[in-house]
Amino acid sequence: MLPAVIVVLMLISFTCGENPAIQVILTSKGLQYEPIVEFNPDNTGFTTSISGLSVALTGGWMTHFGLIHDGGSFNMAIFDLDVTSVVKLGKDPDGHLSVTSISCDAQVGDVDIHFEGGASWMFQPFVEHFKGRIRGEIMSKICPNVEESIVSLEYHLQAMEVSIQVDEDLVLYIPLTGVPVIDASSMILSLKGEFYDRKTHEPPFEAQNFTVPEQPDYMLSMGLSEFTVNSASYALYSGGRLQVLITDSMIPPYIHVRLNTSSMGPYVPQLPKMFPGLLMNLQVYASEVPMLSFQPGVVKLDLAGAVKASAIEPNSTQIPLFKLNVDLKFDGKVWVAAGRLKGSMALQSLTLTLAGSEVGHFETDALESLVKIGVMAGLAKLNVELGKGVDLPRMRNAQLVNTVLGVEEGFIAMCSDAEVFTDSFN
């Protein structure tokens, strides 16, 4: 009776008083697949009703009386079936979405049965006499079945994890931060939306309040706060995963600048003299938590990094050479096209400074230009992949369609319709 509502609840189900980092709004348009489904603010839930439904059934009958066995078939028609169910939505202590049946009422206007085969001529005259009892039996079975489907939905909602294991250490935590907010035209669900590393503590910043504008022309509106992506950044940083060791073997053969003291001579003149003919490596890492900010139409990324250069002696002993600080600023765009999430990034500024040196002072202008060329080359490859995009998330029973995405102050907003595959409920 509630297939589309069930899909939506399963799609967005996933402690209190916190600002949510993810908001999901279901509008009245999102209930269009149902016979009649309305938001019920009084009960913080839904009212679902079917009115004037007629149903035709075909079955078989069989009777045993001593050694006498008889049977045949029957055709039944049920007229003017009315069913109304009210459910309440809530939040359990662990942040799961909960659903509870408040009331159910079923009425049957009339029934008609025609027996065929065997001694059906004996039974047919009694149908009119037993119609009231048959109607009562049918009505008594409808609401228990509705209640059973609601209990089954509740079981599945409680079984859902409120955390998503991204990898061995990184987890996305998405419990509800409060009970659903329902008015006559929409329902709002607020989720925590925090990434964390199992080995580290929570980020030293909190989600800021934001409001996703309701879009009644779409079935769903969703908002993703800066907090969610920055909590992922903090988790990766505090877990020590924003670093890489670059060696000469990682540089493509067609690049003329190699990671050795001779090739780096034009940029650091002391190296060929002090450590001739030695390979080098670069320890590149984020020196601060990379932070993204969402501003109207653009995503900004500030990245503060550092590079520690070392020479490698033939016996594998590493000799510290110098340390550079690198500050980068990027602008990015995200959009949805052809059902895929796409994006692009552009370098706005790059500054390289000498933070410390074991080989003496040297100017960094030429080295900065070299790093900028490398970053631009990397961005070109990245933008090819971002331009290809990734498919929007979907589940077995539904997929997002007509999706529009925009970057607002402090959050990304997405509006979408959903195509519900009701056949999968049959």
Secondary structure, 3 states (H helix, E strand, C coil): CCHHHHHHHHHHCCCCCCCCCEEEEEEHHHHCCCCEEEEEHHHCEEEEEEEEEEEEEEEEEEEEECCEEEEEEEEEEEEEEEEEEEEEEEECCCCCEEEEEEEEEEEEEEEEEEEECCCHHHHHHHHHHHHHHHHHHHHHHHHHHHHHHHHHHHHHHHHCCCEEECCCCEEEECCECCCCEECCCEEEEEECCEEEECCCCCCCCCCCCCCCCCCCCCCEEEEEEHHHHHHHHHHHHHCCCCEEEEEHHHCCCCCCCCCECCCCCCCCCHHHHHCCCCEEEEEEEECCCCEEEEECCEEEEEEEEEEEEEEECCCCCEEEEEEEEEEEEEEEEEEEECCEEEEEEEEEEEEEEEEEECCCCCCCHHHHHHHHHHHHHHHHHHHHHHHHCEECCEECCEEEEEEEEEEECCEEEEEEEEEECHHHHC
